[in-house]
Amino acid sequence: MRLAWFSPWPPQPSGVAGRSAALVPALAGRGHGIDVFVDEQRVAAARRASDMPPAAGAVRVQSAHDFVWRNLRDQYDLIVYQIGNSRQHAFVWPYLFRWPGLTVLHDARLHHARGHAWLSRRRSAEYRAEFRLSQPDASPDAAELAVRGFDGAYYYLWPMTRAVALASRLVGVHTRGGADELRSAVPDRPVEYIALSSGRLQPSTDAERRATRAALGYDDSAVVYGVFGGLTPEKRLPEVLHAFRWTHARLPTTRLLLAGEPAPGLDVPALTAALGLADAVTWHPALDDDAFERAIGAVDVAIGLRWPTAVETSGPWLQALADRRATITTALAHLAHVPALDPRSWQPWTAGDPDAPVTVAVDLLDEDHSLRLAMARLAADPALRAALGDAGRAYWEREHSMIRMIDDYERAIARAAAAPVPDPVALTPPPAAATRALLAGLGDVSCELF
């Protein structure tokens, strides 16, 4: 099948870019011919970064501007859009609403991205129209929050995914809870859960872990926690640092590794210094992909808290599971299917049980207390860390392996290609009507629009 694939692409620092770069060659190896379409500004870098194996000889990286004439000359069997809740996907939107295809949501909340797409160009009327279409049960006045410049946490209240679903032949979602939520919002549109894979096919060896820990400045006696990816308030970084200060005061051999770029306005060195943690916290803002993965494999506990949430599956969390690392996560509704331990009770389980807990999940309403309990217990109990790591690896192999993701994509691609093309979703007035409206303000001007 000939596929057009719209996605961010390496070297962009994006989890979606990394997943696409791993997935496209694998699908090409199964016989698909794939043209990857990227942002016009990033074509040269994307082509330099593309190092496709021989099996992926049918893959080409192109500018998104080339899609129209390529599709007219030799129509694609299906267009696949990789979508996340970030500005890196801004170049995709005009194509998604004009040429329906398989839309894969890495986040089941798109409000930040859709809001920016309209409001950064001062097109508040179009933003209001999409808000009404996507959030029919909300008051239209709620859109004025964003129009007036209030964003952040407000955006998480309304997903802004309905218009995207209505414009797609099929929607794939990378979280089970997100897929269920979208099915309820758009019951007449086909929605598929597609497993997301991330992580090494084989866990790091003990020798690799020791070498990476030594390079990071940790000896064998240290118990190292890690926070990976963008260091944002949504990842509860201030809360993690405060809980770590409490833990470190009681267990001085504990250390904290922060690997990722901080959010604007978040001064990591100043924050750690203010808490008296400068000697116990290590910050690496710019690890390359290989070093980033090795760092995840080198810690003892990976911390992946999230609130507010875009209803996503965390790539670093999956990598930690694949590398047999114990993890601490937030108990979120869309991850309720993941077997988890509550640190307030530590209910026992039987070794080898397929429902064995794979993470320690912290209740948001008891976050500080539960996080301290989890960090302290995992630091002091290597057997528990090992049991969680083994169960996490088994869960990853069952639910999030690369083969599982490829098979899910194959199923979704076939179903999307067979699905009818939906009616266009009109979010903007037709060009001729918009031009007439513009000319009407110029006085007595006559023209003929062809």
C-alpha positions in Angstrom: 0.0 0.0 0.0 1.3 3.5 -0.8 1.1 5.7 2.3 1.6 9.4 2.8 3.0 9.9 6.4 2.7 13.3 8.0 4.8 13.6 11.2 7.5 15.5 13.0 10.8 13.8 12.3 14.3 13.6 13.8 16.3 15.6 14.7 13.3 17.3 16.2 13.2 16.6 20.0 9.9 14.9 19.9 8.6 11.6 21.1 6.3 11.5 18.1 9.3 12.0 15.8 11.2 9.2 17.4 8.2 6.8 17.2 7.7 7.6 13.5 11.3 7.1 12.7 11.2 3.6 14.3 7.8 2.6 12.9 8.1 3.8 9.2 11.0 1.5 8.3 9.3 -1.4 10.0 6.1 -0.8 8.0 8.1 -0.4 4.8 9.7 -3.8 5.6 6.2 -5.3 5.4 5.8 -4.1 1.9 4.4 -0.5 2.2 5.8 2.3 0.1 5.9 5.4 2.3 6.5 9.1 1.6 7.2 10.9 4.9 6.0 14.5 4.7 7.6 17.0 7.2 7.6 20.7 7.9 9.1 22.6 5.0 11.5 24.3 7.4 12.9 21.0 8.5 13.3 19.0 5.3 17.1 19.2 5.0 17.7 18.3 8.6 15.2 15.4 8.4 16.8 14.0 5.3 20.2 14.1 6.9 18.8 12.4 10.0 17.1 9.6 8.0 19.3 6.5 8.0 16.9 3.9 6.6 18.0 0.3 6.4 17.8 -1.6 3.1 14.4 -3.0 3.9 13.1 0.6 4.0 14.2 1.5 0.5 10.6 2.5 -0.3 10.7 5.4 2.2 11.2 9.0 1.1 11.4 12.1 3.2 9.6 15.0 1.5 8.4 18.6 2.2 4.8 18.8 3.1 4.4 21.3 0.3 5.1 18.5 -2.2 2.2 16.4 -1.1 -0.5 18.1 -3.3 1.2 17.5 -6.6 2.4 14.1 -5.7 -1.1 13.1 -4.6 -2.6 14.5 -7.8 0.0 12.7 -10.0 -0.4 9.3 -8.3 -2.9 9.2 -5.5 -1.9 7.6 -2.2 -3.9 4.7 -0.9 -4.0 6.3 2.5 -2.7 9.3 4.4 -1.5 8.8 8.0 -1.3 11.8 10.3 0.7 11.6 13.5 -0.8 14.1 15.9 0.2 15.4 19.3 -0.7 18.3 21.5 2.2 20.5 20.5 3.2 23.2 18.0 5.4 20.7 16.2 2.3 19.4 14.4 1.1 22.9 13.1 2.1 22.1 9.5 -0.2 19.0 9.5 -3.5 20.7 10.2 -4.3 22.1 6.7 -3.8 18.7 5.1 -5.7 16.7 7.7 -8.9 18.7 7.3 -8.6 18.7 3.5 -7.5 15.1 2.8 -9.1 12.6 5.3 -7.0 9.7 6.4 -5.9 7.7 9.4 -5.3 10.2 12.3 -3.2 8.8 15.1 -3.5 10.7 18.4 -0.5 10.5 20.7 -2.5 12.8 23.1 -6.2 12.6 23.5 -6.2 16.3 24.4 -5.4 18.6 21.5 -6.6 22.0 22.8 -3.1 23.6 23.2 -2.2 22.7 19.6 -5.6 23.6 18.0 -5.8 26.8 20.0 -2.3 27.9 19.0 -3.0 27.0 15.3 -5.8 29.6 15.2 -5.1 32.2 17.9 -1.4 32.6 17.0 -2.7 33.9 13.6 -5.4 36.0 15.3 -8.2 33.9 13.8 -10.4 34.0 16.8 -13.6 33.5 14.8 -12.3 30.2 13.4 -11.2 29.1 16.9 -14.7 29.8 18.3 -16.3 27.8 15.4 -14.1 24.8 16.1 -14.6 25.1 19.9 -18.4 24.9 19.3 -18.1 21.9 17.0 -15.7 20.0 19.2 -17.3 20.9 22.6 -21.1 20.9 21.8 -21.9 20.4 25.5 -19.8 23.4 26.7 -21.0 27.0 26.8 -19.6 28.8 23.7 -18.6 31.6 26.1 -15.9 29.2 27.4 -13.9 29.8 24.2 -13.4 33.4 25.3 -10.9 32.3 28.0 -8.4 31.3 25.3 -9.3 34.3 23.0 -8.5 36.6 26.0 -5.2 34.9 26.5 -5.9 32.4 29.3 -4.5 29.1 28.4 -2.5 26.5 30.4 -4.7 24.4 32.7 -7.9 25.8 31.1 -7.1 24.0 27.9 -7.1 20.6 29.5 -10.8 21.0 30.4 -11.9 20.6 26.8 -10.2 18.0 24.5 -10.9 19.7 21.1 -10.7 16.3 19.4 -14.2 16.0 17.9 -13.5 18.1 14.8 -10.4 16.1 14.1 -12.3 12.8 14.5 -15.1 14.0 12.1 -12.5 14.9 9.5 -10.8 11.5 9.6 -11.6 8.2 8.0 -10.4 6.5 11.2 -8.8 7.7 14.4 -6.2 5.7 16.2 -5.4 6.5 19.9 -2.4 5.5 21.8 -4.2 5.1 25.1 -7.1 2.7 25.9 -8.8 5.3 28.1 -8.4 8.0 25.4 -9.9 5.7 22.8 -12.9 4.9 25.0 -13.3 8.7 25.7 -13.3 9.5 22.0 -15.8 6.7 21.1 -18.2 8.3 23.6 -17.7 11.8 22.2 -18.0 10.7 18.5 -20.0 7.4 18.5 -20.5 7.5 14.7 -16.8 7.6 13.8 -14.5 4.5 13.8 -11.9 4.6 16.6 -9.1 2.1 17.2 -6.7 1.6 20.1 -3.1 1.3 18.8 -0.4 0.1 21.2 2.5 2.5 21.6 6.0 1.0 21.8 9.1 2.6 23.2 12.2 1.1 24.7 15.0 -1.3 24.0 14.3 -4.7 22.6 16.7 -6.1 25.2 17.2 -4.5 28.7 20.5 -3.0 29.6 23.1 -5.4 31.0 24.6 -5.0 34.4 27.8 -3.9 32.8 26.1 -1.3 30.7 24.3 0.1 33.8 27.5 0.3 35.8 29.3 2.1 33.0 26.4 4.6 32.5 26.1 5.2 36.3 29.9 5.8 36.5 29.7 8.3 33.6 26.8 10.1 35.4 28.8 10.2 38.6 26.9 7.6 40.6 28.6 4.7 42.5 27.0 1.3 43.3 25.8 2.5 46.7 23.6 5.2 45.4 19.9 4.7 44.9 19.0 6.9 41.9 15.6 8.3 41.0 15.1 9.7 37.5 12.7 12.2 35.8 13.0 12.1 32.0 11.7 14.2 29.1 10.5 17.8 29.2 10.9 19.1 32.8 7.5 20.8 33.1 5.1 21.7 35.9 2.8 19.0 34.4 5.4 16.4 35.3 5.2 17.6 38.9 8.8 18.6 39.0 8.5 20.9 42.0 6.5 18.3 43.9 9.1 15.6 43.0 11.9 17.8 44.3 10.2 18.5 47.6 9.5 14.8 48.1 13.1 14.0 47.2 14.3 16.5 49.8 12.3 14.7 52.5 13.6 11.3 51.3 17.2 12.3 50.9 17.3 13.7 54.5 16.4 10.2 55.7 18.3 8.2 53.1 21.5 10.2 52.3 22.6 7.7 49.6 19.7 8.6 47.4 20.2 10.8 44.3 18.0 12.4 41.7 18.7 12.6 37.9 16.8 15.1 35.8 17.2 14.5 32.0 15.5 16.9 29.8 14.9 20.6 28.8 13.0 22.6 31.4 9.8 24.5 30.7 10.2 28.3 30.2 10.5 30.1 33.5 11.5 26.9 35.4 15.1 27.5 36.7 16.2 24.0 37.7 19.6 25.0 39.3 17.9 27.8 41.3 15.1 25.5 42.4 17.5 22.7 43.5 19.8 25.2 45.3 16.9 26.7 47.2 16.0 23.3 48.5 19.5 22.5 49.5 19.8 19.7 46.9 22.6 21.0 44.6 24.9 18.1 45.6 22.2 15.4 45.3 20.5 16.4 42.0 22.2 16.0 38.6 20.7 17.8 35.6 21.4 16.8 32.0 19.3 19.0 29.6 20.6 17.8 26.3 21.3 14.0 26.2 21.1 12.5 22.7 18.7 9.6 22.1 21.1 6.9 22.9 22.4 8.5 26.1 18.8 9.3 27.1 17.8 5.6 26.8 21.0 4.5 28.7 20.3 6.9 31.5 16.8 5.5 31.9 18.3 2.0 32.2 20.8 3.2 34.7 18.5 4.6 37.4 16.9 2.5 40.1 13.5 4.2 40.0 12.0 6.2 37.1 9.4 8.8 38.2 6.7 9.6 35.6 4.1 11.8 37.3 1.7 13.7 35.2 -1.0 16.3 36.0 -2.8 17.9 34.3 -2.7 15.3 31.6 -3.3 15.3 27.9 -4.4 11.6 28.3 -1.1 10.3 26.8 1.1 7.2 27.3 4.5 8.3 28.5 7.4 7.2 26.2 10.0 7.4 29.0 7.7 5.3 31.2 7.5 2.6 28.5 11.3 2.7 28.1 11.7 2.2 31.9 9.4 -0.8 31.8 11.3 -2.3 28.9 14.5 -1.8 30.8 13.2 -3.6 33.9 13.2 -0.4 36.0 10.8 0.2 38.9 8.5 3.2 38.2 6.3 5.7 40.1 3.4 7.1 38.2 0.2 9.1 38.8 -3.0 7.1 39.2 -4.9 8.5 36.2 -8.3 7.3 34.9 -7.0 6.6 31.4 -4.4 4.3 32.9 -6.7 2.4 35.2 -6.1 -0.8 33.3 -2.4 -0.8 34.3 -1.8 -3.1 37.3 -0.4 -0.9 40.1 0.5 -0.7 43.7 -0.9 1.9 46.1 1.9 3.0 48.4 -0.6 3.6 51.2 -1.3 -0.1 51.5 1.3 -2.1 49.6 -1.0 -5.0 49.0 0.9 -8.2 48.2 0.7 -10.2 45.1 2.0 -13.6 43.8 5.2 -13.6 41.8 4.6 -14.5 38.2 0.9 -13.3 38.3 0.0 -11.8 34.9 -1.8 -9.1 36.9 1.2 -8.4 39.1 1.7 -4.6 39.6 4.1 -3.0 37.2 4.2 0.5 38.8 3.5 2.3 42.0 0.6 4.7 41.3 0.3 7.9 43.4 -3.2 9.3 44.2 -3.4 12.9 43.2 -5.4 13.7 46.3 -2.6 12.4 48.5 0.3 13.2 46.2 2.9 14.5 48.6 2.3 11.9 51.2 2.0 8.9 48.8 5.0 10.1 46.8 7.2 10.2 49.9 6.0 6.7 50.9 6.8 5.3 47.4 10.2 6.9 47.2 11.3 5.8 50.7 10.1 2.2 50.3 11.6 1.7 46.9 14.9 3.1 48.0 15.1 0.7 51.0 13.7 -2.4 49.3 15.8 -3.7 46.3 13.7 -6.9 46.2 10.5 -4.8 45.5 12.3 -2.8 42.9 13.4 -6.0 41.1 9.9 -7.5 41.3 8.3 -4.4 39.8 11.0 -4.3 37.1 10.4 -8.0 36.1 6.6 -7.5 36.1 7.1 -4.3 34.1 9.2 -6.0 31.4 6.6 -8.8 31.1 3.8 -6.2 30.7 5.8 -4.3 28.1 6.4 -7.5 26.1 2.7 -8.3 26.2 1.2 -4.8 25.7 3.9 -2.5 24.2 6.4 -4.4 22.1 7.4 -3.2 18.7 5.7 -6.2 17.1 2.5 -5.4 18.9 2.6 -1.7 17.7 3.3 -2.7 14.1 0.5 -5.3 14.1 -2.0 -2.7 15.5 -0.9 -0.2 12.8 -1.4 -2.8 10.1 -4.9 -3.5 11.3 -5.8 0.2 11.6 -4.3 1.0 8.1 -6.4 -1.7 6.5 -9.6 -0.6 8.2 -9.0 3.1 7.4 -8.3 2.4 3.8 -11.6 0.6 3.5 -13.5 3.2 5.4 -15.6 5.8 3.5 -14.3 9.3 3.1 -16.2 11.6 5.5 -17.9 14.8 4.5 -15.5 17.8 4.7 -15.4 19.6 8.1 -15.7 23.3 7.2 -13.9 25.3 9.8 -13.2 28.3 7.6 -15.4 30.0 4.9 -14.8 29.0 1.3 -11.9 31.1 -0.3 -14.3 32.8 -2.7 -16.6 33.9 0.0 -13.7 35.1 2.2 -12.3 37.1 -0.7 -15.7 38.7 -1.4 -16.1 39.6 2.3 -12.6 41.2 2.2 -13.3 43.2 -1.0 -16.7 44.4 0.4 -14.9 46.5 2.9 -13.0 48.4 0.2 -16.1 50.2 -1.2 -17.5 50.1 -4.7 -15.1 47.5 -6.2 -16.3 45.0 -8.7 -14.6 41.8 -9.6 -15.3 38.4 -11.0 -14.1 35.3 -9.1 -13.4 32.2 -11.1 
